[in-house]
């Protein structure tokens, strides 16, 4: 039986929806930010390629009224946080610019130590990081302003200036694909759209039955349903390194074996010790998570959804530095 063009296109669209999933995914933007609080913590907004991505509050900011100034704190780690934002797939631009704006400036006046400020250590997009020394400052009219630095931090003192990260050389990397096509499913079929006919030439709607694709569940895909709810600690990173050592690979291979052919949600979170600078520790944490997730992908693990992010410096896993240089892999249905 000869199939009409309209029916053929409908059939192709149904097949595409039934048998494949788009592999595009959101990008991950990570900021490492410290702050000073005065009558409340500092707040900020972050934009990418001119589009507002989100807002954040540095709840850990040092209280300048009771604990002193950020600059005077010997250990600044308690007053620094890591923030993660999603950049929608449609908004990703490898040459996009990241902008950070201070939203609620406050100052106690001349001679007062009470102040509210932001201190930006690094920006990372899809694992590619730019530290404070690579950032610039712009005024509200997009004119360049001299950077105000505090050690490894770029200071954002008020709402008239924004911290800016232009795309690094070669552009921002694309995100790691976090959606897996169902195991055993054929590739999606896409119909080529033909030029639309003038409105007057469109025939009246047909009353004949329309053939549609069968939507029976894929038994092979059902067999790979995830029934894991586990958390894996991967320890053994060397100081100042994100390399996957033999010991780390052995542990990651155990995770691969446990997941097997299941399709699960996987979250990889990187950590670093407090040895070294805050910015470097934040970057190592992100890169360790990215490298670990990439290894799982290369070994054939299929995901429903996966993400990799970094917390930065911590001592929550023990007083020794080695225990805190790790990634935690969470696997859930």
Order of alpha helices (4+ residues) and beta strands (2+ residues): alpha-beta-beta-beta-beta-beta-beta-beta-beta-beta-beta-beta-beta-beta-beta-alpha-beta-alpha-beta-alpha-beta-alpha-beta
